Amino acid sequence: MNDQKKGVWVAEFGTALLFVLFLLPFGLVLINSAKTAFEITQYPMALPSDWGNFTGNVVKIWTSEAIRYPSSLLASFLVTALSLGAINLLSAQAGWVLVRNKTRTSSAIFLLFIAAMVIPFQIVMFPLLTWFRLVSKFTGIPLLRTYTGIVLSYVGFGLSLSIFMFHGFIKSIPLELEEAATIDGCKKHETFYRIIFPILTPIHATVLVLNGIWIWNDFLLPLLVLGKGNRIQTIPLAVSNFAGAFVKQWDLILTAILLAMIPVIVFFLFAQKYIVKGMVAGSIK
Amino acid sequence: MPPSLGGPGFSAAWGAIMNKKRENSLIFWLFLAPVLFAFLMVEIIPFLMGAWYSFTNWTSSARIDGGIRFVGLDNYIGSFKDPAFGYSFGITLVYTVMNMVFINFVAFALALLVTSKLKLRNIYRVGFFVPNLIGGLILGYIWQFVFNNAVPALGKIVPFLSPLSASENLILGNNTAALMALVAVGTWQYAGYVMMIYIAAIENVPVELHEAAMIDGATPFARLRKITIPMAAQAFTITMFLTLVNSFKQFDVNVSLTSGGPSTMYQGKPILGTELLALNIYNTAFLSNNLAAGQARAVVFFFVLAIVAIVQVSVNKKKEIEL
């Protein structure tokens, strides 16, 4: 074996080892989800003595009143889906009129959206709660602890980046396309929904991925707007609530964590290509 | 109406143009209305309220219509006098710098590995990327288990690691070690994501450059230094910015991994040993029930982040040209 070949084997083996180490924490979650609390504290690194414990732990989490896993999963799904739907439709619309109107108002509004990207959530989070409470008091529309409030928040915090992405793409769509539609008798708004909206598919995918991963995993915003232990709680809220109440009961906490990870991992395996592409595109723009 | 120039035909055409214009501006505002509304509701109004509140004695029980009093710079002065805030500031800077260095170093090394001719490179890419998909909160709990249970167990099995199994040597029980643990988890969390950005940059380097250099007898290391790194300069600006901002704002992992603990003494006051700024802001507002002080700290946080980020981007931009 010559030196170069040896080098290739070292790289091959080293990377494989690194890969295993990288994913080892997930492996630990998996094997310890199939143990009793006693077994975990005694042999956290060993394979489970009886994989049958796994079903028992899953059933415990699934039916636990403390975590309410099925309803949390549903809430996470609803919050993410509703927010994504609203963000994608509304930011695409906004991006389009901002590109196609070259007035001073238009560029000022665009600039305002972009500038807002530097505002960290921390600076608005406390007044947001007071403001939501105030609005609810005067309009009677509850915003705290409701889907309305959290979806509105995600639209507000997610639109800057999304409008920016749509704006960049729409600039490259030739205006002739829209003019042709107008000549054929298409109304302005019809031009958008029928001609432009379908062309935006690749950007929709990117915007869905970027916002989807953020919203699904987000903890601080739901913690403030929905609150811990209320009727509507997303998965991260449920897990933190549960881990706080069952300190050191790792058999249950790790099973809860495993169940919380499964939806993301399954989704990732199906949409891997789009997710990686979307996240890289989102960072570079 | 404009002055009639050419009879009925002209005014009809003028009318059509005016209609078009009206339709245009109607659609403009209709399409923008929802996002402007959401933006006003969650960004602009809370931002302005927050700026004002940081100069008042705002508490969670106070109502807007009464009970809020202007107190000048008291919240800011009080925050700077609080050792816990100064300490949080310090460790957040340490955490951010270490995170930036480690994440980018690891990510670049991984990117070089998985852009070489390794057989399973596509699987490796996916594997390294996976931690980034799971929320920081959940990752923190997983690593809490690793540090509190798996590592001591390892100490029992492996003889030369035996000090790790002693309960007084728990990694999360020691300030410095716990802060390093936060850096380790942060690196694990973000390296795969940053790696993907580097992969895109490395794969964009024209193959001809490498071929020409190889003909001239350049070593792999020389090619890395003279071709790959300069060509990826733009990616460095982006990744540095991303890791800087994300590390500075870290909250989720901090909550679930250490909850800010363990306690320690600093300037004669008991404080939390790994409480990063975002957590300090949150705890000031809710645990100490001092919303106004928390808000003032958030304002400081905002300005520091903005200034540091601007400095970083302009320094990197300059480097981009030099390379």
Interface residues (C-beta under 8 A of the other chain):
Chain A: V8 A11 E12 G14 T15 A16 L18 F19 F22 L23 P25 F26 L28 V29 N32 I40 T41 Y43 P44 M45 A86 L90 S91 Q93 A94 W96 V97 L98 N101 S106 I109 L112 F113 A116 V118 I119 P120 F121 Q122 I123 V124 M125 F126 P127 L128 T130 W131 L134 V135 L152 S153 V155 G156 F157 L159 I163 K187 K188 H189 F192 I213 W216 N217 D218 F219 L220 P236 V239 S240 A243 W250 I253 L254 I257 A260 M261 V264 I265 F268 Q272 I275 V276 M279 V280 S283 I284
Chain B: E23 N24 I27 F28 L30 F31 L32 P34 V35 L36 A38 F39 M41 V42 E43 I45 P46 F47 M49 G50 Y53 I64 L110 L113 V114 S116 K117 L118 K119 L120 I123 Y124 R125 V126 G127 F128 F129 V130 P131 N132 L133 I134 G135 G136 L137 I138 Y141 I142 W143 F145 V146 N149 A150 A153 L154 I157 W188 G192 Y193 M196 I197 A200 A235 I238 T239 L242 K249 F251 D252 V255 S256 A278 I281 Y282 A285 L291 G294 Q295 A298 V299 F301 F302 L305 A306 A309
